[in-house]
Amino acid sequence: MTTLTAKNPESWATPAADVFESETSYLLQVDLPGVGKEDCQLNFDDGVLELEATGAHRFRRRFTVDAPLEPDAITANLKDGVLNI
């Protein structure tokens, strides 16, 4: 089983997130109320997926992935305040 762990540095708000796993993929659902897609930034480097978003609040959350992940396969969609990664 693969483990995702989350860390939140500094004093940014930590958005609520749900993690779902299938045999072939992961789905992260992150609550980002008041945030537009132009205000979201995702970075994946060295096994860490980092999300930063600004809107009514400043959000930051990091997820450590302990399984191989293809960075080019990462997609994101923000709808109704929920970011699906």
Secondary structure, DSSP 8 states (H G I E B T S, - for coil): ---EEEE--TT-B---EEEEE-SS-EEEEEE-TT--GGGEEEEEETTEEEEEEESSSEEEEEEEE-S---GGG---EEETTEEE-
